[in-house]
Amino acid sequence: MYHSYSNHKIVSAASFSFSREAYSRFKFGDGAIAEAFGKELFAGFIAAHRELVLSHDSIVLLPSPYTHIPTASCHMAFAFRKAMNDFLYTQHRKALLESRIHRYKTYSADYGNMSREERVKLIATDTYHVDRDFLNNRLCIFIDDVKITGGHEYILRQMIAKEKLAGTFVFLYFAELVNPDIPPTIENELNYYYVQSPAQVIALMNSNGFLFNTRVVKYVLHSHKDQLDEYICKVKKEQLERLAGYAIGNNYHLMDEYQSNLDQIIKYINYGN
């Protein structure tokens, strides 16, 4: 059995029921907003599906797929998890179980700037894997920040069918594009609404509560030389060390698009120039 829920419906490209600036800051590592979004998503979901949750004794939370670097939506999912566990405690129920969606592709392309056709072509080469025995016959909550074309959900549904998984599956989103006349590139406009230059990213990276995610790491590693120099000069050294560690963990040092900038950052970390 499948269910889908989203807190916000995108019906107009000019008017939104959530803050576009807050959403963009969230996508670039603002931890306070990730926490606020996760709590808000839980409140909306439990109001709509309280009985569904309480009818299951075993519930598994699955954040969006990642390798080593969490996505922005993973940080939102962690806040959702805490809110859900607090609720389950009041109901004398077991806390959420957790599992991972493993994926075997790493993209340098900006997914949010692609058309529906380009997205479908890209994800057609992707492979997802889950622990079948762990998920079988449980309520599984797949959580993500936004649904634009439904491509990732389609792949997950295919995976569920292929694995012959039994259970109840919920696809949960902070926001969902429901107007087919709005092109999928609206996602890119939302992602970069606040971030117009390295200055905004540097401010976020140096702020309290900043949380690294794949978008931030890729954005820095894909920057032009003069912009990279700006990051190296203005971002705290300990943050650059974290960025390098995340990048290596995601095998970005093996990708031509990122190798040179990553080498430059590591050179600065080790030798100071």
N, C-alpha and C positions, 0 to 999 in steps of 0.2 A: 504494500500500500504506500502511495506517495502523497506527500503534502508539500505545499510551498507557502512561504510567508515572507513579506517584506514590510518594513516600517514605513517607507516612503515610496510613493509612486511618482515617477517622472512623466508628466503628461504635457509639459511645455518646456521649450528650450529657453524661455525667458523668465520663468517663475518656478521656484523650487520650495518645497516644504521643509528644507533643511538649509543650513548655511553653507554656501559654496566655498567660502574662505575656510571655514572650519574643516570641511571635507578635504580640501587641498592640503591643509596643514597636517591633517591626520595621515594622508598618503605619504607625507614627507617626514614622518617620525614624531609628531606631537603626541606624547604619551598620555597627557591629560585628556585630550580629545578622544583618543582610542578608548580610554576607560569610560568616558561619558557615552560614547556611541555604543559600547558593549552593554552598559547598564540600560540605556534606552531601548536597545534591541531586545533585551531580556524582558523588560516591562511590557512592551508591545506584544511579544510572542506569548508570554504566559497569560496575558489577558485574553488572547484569542484561542489559545490551545492548552489551557490549564488541565482540562479533563484528559486530553491526549497524553500529557506528561504523567499525570497521576495514575493513568491506566497501565503504565509500564514500570516494572520493577528494575529493569536493567537498561540504562540509557548511555549511549556512547556519543561523545562530541568529536567531530572531525573538522579541524580548521582547514583552510585552503592549502593546497599542496605546496610544499617547499622542500628544498634540499638541506642547506645549512643555515641560510639567512631567513628568518621569519618574514612573511609578508606583513603589510600593514594590517590586513584583515585578521592575521593571527593574533596580533596584540589586542584587537577588538574582541576576538574570540576568548582570549584569556580573561578579559573583564566580564564577558558574558558568563563564562564558567563560574567565576566567583559568585556572581549574582544568582545563578541557578542553584549552586550548592547551598547558598544561604537559604534559598526557598525550600530546597529539599530537606534541609535540616529542620525547618519549622514543621514540615509534614512527616517527620520521622522516617524519611526515605533514604536510600543509599545515595551517596554522592555520584556525580557523573564519572563514568569511565572515559578514557581517552585513547584515541588511536590516530594514526597518521595515514595520509594519502601520499604514497610515494610516486614521484614522477621522474621520468628519465630524459627529459629535455631541458636545456637551459637556453633561453632566448635573449639576444641582445636587442631585438626589435622592440619598439614601444607598442605593446598590444593595444593600448587605449586609443591609438591614432589610426587603427586599421578599420577597413570596411568589413561588413559581415562576410563577404566572400574571402577576403584575405585572412580573416580569423579562422574560418572553417578550414581553409587550406593549411594553415599553420598547425592547428590542433589535431588535424587528421593524422599527423606524423607522431603525435604524442602518445605516451603509454602511461597509464595509471595502474597502481597496484595497491591493494589493501590486504589486511589479514582476514581472510574469509572466515576462518573458524571463530575468530574473536567477534566479528560483527553479526554472524548468523543468528537470526531469531531475536534480535534486539531492536530497540528504537534508536535509530542512527540519525544524528543531527549534523548535516553538512552546512557549514557556516562560511559566508563570504561577504564582502562589503557591498558589491553592486552586481546586479544582473543586467546585462546589456542585450546580448543576442541569445543567451542561453546555451552557448557553445560548450562551456565547461560542464554545465549540468547535464547536457546531452551525453557527453563522454562518460560521466559518472553513471548515468542511467544504463548506458551500454555495458559498462563494467559490471554493474550489479546484475544485469541479465546474464552476462557471460559467466559470471561466477555462480549463478543460480542461488543468489542470496535470498533467504527468507527474512521477513521482518517488516518494520515500518521505517520509511525513509523520509526525512524532512529536509527541504532545501531552504535555508534561512538567509535572508539578505537585509542589509541596512536600507538599501534603495534598489528600485527596479524600474527599468525603462519599459513603459507600457504603451507608448505612442509610437506606432511603426513608422510614422512620417518623420520622426527625428532620427538622423543618421547616427550610427554607433560611435562616430568620432566625438559625440557629446561627452563620452567618458574622458577623452583627453582634455577637453576644455575644463571639466571638473577637476581633474588631477592637477592641472597647472594654473588654476584660477588665482591662487595666492603666490605661487612660485614663478616669478618672471625673470629671475637672474640668480647667480650664485649667492648674492647677499642674503636672500631669504633663507636659503638652505644652510648657509653658514650660521645665521642667527639661531636656527632651529637646532643645529648640531651642537652648538655651544650652550644651549639652554638646559635648565634642570628638567629632568623627566623625558629627555629625548630618547627615542628607541630606534635603533637601526632596523631597517627593512630593505628588501631587495631593490626597491625603487631608488632609495637614497644612494645606495652603493653603486648601482649602475649609472645613475645620473652623474655622480662625481667622476667615475672612471671613464665616462664617455665625453667629458668636457674638453674644450680646446685648451691649448697649452697655457695661454694667459689666464684662463679661468682656473686651471689646475694650480697655477702658481698662487692664485688668490686663496684657494682652499688651504694649501700648504702653509701660507703665511698667517692665516687668520683662524683656522680651526685648531682647537686644543690638540696637542700632540697625542694625548692618550686616546682621543677620539679617532685620530688617524691610525693609531695602532689597532684599534678595534675594527675599523673599516678594512684594513689590510688582512686581518685575521679572518673576517667574514668572507672577503673576496676569495682568499685562497681556499677556504672551506667549500666554497661554491664552484671551485675550479675555474674562476675567472682568469687566473694567470695563464691558462691554456687557450684563451680566446684572443685572437688577434686584435679585436676591437678594444680590449681592456688592458692588454699586456704592458704596453708602453707606459701608460699613466700609473698603473699599479707599481711597476718597477721604479718610477720616479718617486712615488710616495714612500716606498720601502727604503729607497736610498736616503731620503730625507730623515726617516725615522732612525736609521742606523748611523748616518754620518752628519746629519744636520745641514745638508746642502744638496 
